[in-house]
Amino acid sequence: MRAALRARQWANMLNLSTPAGLLLAALARTRVEPGPQGLLLGTGYRPALPLAGAFTVGSVVFYRADRAFIDSRPELLAHEAGHATQYAWCLGLPFLPLYAACAGYSWWRTGDPGSRNFFERNAGLAAGGYRQLPTIARLPALRRALRRT
């Protein structure tokens, strides 16, 4: 494994995001197995939240599907690996509120939590199954509503 991937793996272990992912896997009774690039793959994730078909906590990548699906979608795994790197950049669990803020901004600007989300764009928007949507001009409508009140 390359030095950068090993550093990400260790950073996410030390910043407690990977242990948090392993705890979530245990609580959700999700099977975890070693994967490529120093990632751990959780397959058959069943809880309703989050709504995504795949998501990452530290270096643990959760999928609702099985390993055959993961192996057939290398671009999705690369996208989720990007999120694992983002956890390391954000020093672990602070990634979650930062991601939520970016998702809120994206939703405000486009009506979609991923389209203008910095983290999704950085990890590869299309590879994660997101579309780049046009922005919505909300401020003029907000100004008009404020003037009427």
SULPE-V215495 format. One record per backbone hydrogen bond with DSSP energy under -0.5 kcal/mol. CO is the residue of the C=O (numbers start at 1). NH is the residue of the N-H. Records with the same first field share a line. If there is no record, write none. Layout:
BEGIN
CO: NH  NH
END
This chain:
BEGIN
2: 6
3: 7
4: 8
5: 9
6: 10
7: 11
8: 12
9: 13
10: 14
11: 15
12: 17  18
13: 16
15: 93
16: 20
17: 21
18: 22
19: 23
20: 24
21: 25
22: 26
23: 27
24: 28
25: 30
26: 29
31: 43
33: 41
35: 38
36: 39
39: 35
40: 42  61
41: 33  43
42: 63
43: 31
53: 64
55: 62
57: 60
59: 40  61
60: 57  62
61: 42
62: 55
63: 45
65: 44
66: 69  70
67: 71
68: 72
69: 73
70: 73
73: 76  77
74: 78
75: 79
76: 80
77: 81
78: 82
79: 83
80: 84
81: 85
82: 86
83: 87
84: 88
85: 89
86: 90
87: 92
88: 91
92: 95
93: 96  97
94: 98
95: 99
96: 100
97: 101
98: 102
99: 103
100: 104
101: 105
102: 106
103: 107
104: 108
105: 109
106: 110  111  112
107: 111
109: 136
112: 116
114: 117
116: 118
117: 121
118: 122
119: 123
120: 124
121: 124
124: 128
125: 130
126: 129
131: 133
136: 138
137: 141
138: 142
139: 143
140: 144
141: 145
142: 146
143: 147
144: 148
145: 149
END
